[in-house]
Amino acid sequence: MKMIELSTASKPLSAYAEKFNDETVVLTMNGKAIAIVTDIKDIDPESLALSTNPEFLAIIQNAREELKKGKKLSLEEMKREIF
């Protein structure tokens, strides 16, 4: 992972993206991370959209919390619930 301070960047972001290929580039402003530039050539648009959707992320977080609390269904229980 490379870090670039925007106030000192001497090239367009596209030049940095080409230089670092598959590496993630963290853009900083006043030393704080504000954005990343990363390769998405192997990511489908739906996965990208879901990975940044607050509602979807809340659903996933809720499911993880329920699992930690032991709230889960076996495959057989799931089948009975659905069918």
Contact map, one row per residue, 1 for C-alpha under 8 A:
11100000000000000000001111000000000000000000000000000000000000000000000000000000000
11110000000000000001001111000000000000000000000000000000000000000000000000000000000
11111000000000000000000011110000000000000000000000000000000000000000000000000000000
01111101100000000000000011110000000000000000000000000000000000000000000000000000000
00111111100000000000000000111110000000000000000000000000000000000000000000000000000
00011111100000000000000000111000000000000000000000000000000000000000000000000000000
00001111100000000000000000001100000000000000000000000000000000000000000000000000000
00011111110000000000000000000000000000000000000000000000000000000000000000000000000
00011111111100000000000000000000000000000000000000000000000000000000000000000000000
00000001111100000000000000000000000000000000000000000000000000000000000000000000000
00000000111110110000000000000000000000000000000000000000000000000000000000000000000
00000000111111110000000000000000000000000000000000000000000000000000000000000000000
00000000001111111000000000000000000000000000000000000000000000000000000000000000000
00000000000111111100000000000000000000000000000000000000000000000000000000000000000
00000000001111111110000000000000000000000000000000000000000000000000000000000000000
00000000001111111111000000000000000000000000000000000000000000000000000000000000000
00000000000011111111100010000000000011000000000000000000000000000000000000000000000
00000000000001111111100000000000000000000000000000000000000000000000000000000000000
00000000000000111111100000000000000000000000000000000000000000000000000000000000000
01000000000000011111111110000000000000000000000000000000000000000000000000000000000
00000000000000001111111000000000000000100000000000000000000000000000000000000000000
00000000000000000001111100000000000001100000000000000000000000000000000000000000000
11000000000000000001111110000000000001100000000000000000000000000000000000000000000
11000000000000000001011111000000000111100000000000000000000000000000000000000000000
11110000000000001001001111100000000111000000000000000000000000000000000000000000000
11110000000000000000000111110000111110000000000000000000000000000000000000000000000
00111100000000000000000011111000111110000000000000000000000000000000000000000000000
00111100000000000000000001111111111000000000000000000000000000000000000000000000000
00001110000000000000000000111111110000000000000000000000000000000000000000000000000
00001010000000000000000000011111000000000000000000000000000000000000000000000000000
00001000000000000000000000011111100000000000000000000000000000000000000000000000000
00000000000000000000000000011111110000000000000000000000000000000000000000000000000
00000000000000000000000001111011111000000000000000000000000000000000000000000000000
00000000000000000000000001111001111100000000000000000000000000000000000000000000000
00000000000000000000000001110000111110000000000000000000000000000000000000000000000
00000000000000000000000111100000011111000000000000000000000000000000000000000000000
00000000000000001000000111100000001111100000000000000000000000000000000000000000000
00000000000000001000011110000000000111110000000000000000000000000000000000000000000
00000000000000000000111100000000000011111100000000000000000000000000000000000000000
00000000000000000000000000000000000001111110000000000000000000000000000000000000000
00000000000000000000000000000000000000111110000000000000000000000000000000000000000
00000000000000000000000000000000000000111111000000000000000000000000000000000000000
00000000000000000000000000000000000000011111101100000000000000000000000000000000000
00000000000000000000000000000000000000000111111100000000000000000000000000000000000
00000000000000000000000000000000000000000011111110000000000000000000000000000000000
00000000000000000000000000000000000000000001111111000000000000000000000000000000000
00000000000000000000000000000000000000000011111111100000000000000000000000000000000
00000000000000000000000000000000000000000011111111110000000000000000000000000000000
00000000000000000000000000000000000000000000111111111000000000000000000000000000000
00000000000000000000000000000000000000000000011111111001100000000000000000000000000
00000000000000000000000000000000000000000000001111111001100000000000000000000000000
00000000000000000000000000000000000000000000000111111100100000000000000000000000000
00000000000000000000000000000000000000000000000011111111100000000000000000000000000
00000000000000000000000000000000000000000000000000011111110000000000000000000000000
00000000000000000000000000000000000000000000000000001111111000000000000000000000000
00000000000000000000000000000000000000000000000001101111111100000000000000000000000
00000000000000000000000000000000000000000000000001111111111110000000000000000000000
00000000000000000000000000000000000000000000000000000111111111000000000000000000000
00000000000000000000000000000000000000000000000000000011111111100000000000000000000
00000000000000000000000000000000000000000000000000000001111111110000000000000000000
00000000000000000000000000000000000000000000000000000000111111111000000000000000000
00000000000000000000000000000000000000000000000000000000011111111100000000000000000
00000000000000000000000000000000000000000000000000000000001111111110000000000000000
00000000000000000000000000000000000000000000000000000000000111111111000000000000000
00000000000000000000000000000000000000000000000000000000000011111111100000000000000
00000000000000000000000000000000000000000000000000000000000001111111111100000000000
00000000000000000000000000000000000000000000000000000000000000111111111100000000000
00000000000000000000000000000000000000000000000000000000000000011111111000000000000
00000000000000000000000000000000000000000000000000000000000000001111111000000000000
00000000000000000000000000000000000000000000000000000000000000000111111100000000000
00000000000000000000000000000000000000000000000000000000000000000111111110000000000
00000000000000000000000000000000000000000000000000000000000000000110011111000000000
00000000000000000000000000000000000000000000000000000000000000000000001111111100000
00000000000000000000000000000000000000000000000000000000000000000000000111111100000
00000000000000000000000000000000000000000000000000000000000000000000000011111110000
00000000000000000000000000000000000000000000000000000000000000000000000011111111000
00000000000000000000000000000000000000000000000000000000000000000000000011111111100
00000000000000000000000000000000000000000000000000000000000000000000000011111111110
00000000000000000000000000000000000000000000000000000000000000000000000000111111111
00000000000000000000000000000000000000000000000000000000000000000000000000011111111
00000000000000000000000000000000000000000000000000000000000000000000000000001111111
00000000000000000000000000000000000000000000000000000000000000000000000000000111111
00000000000000000000000000000000000000000000000000000000000000000000000000000011111
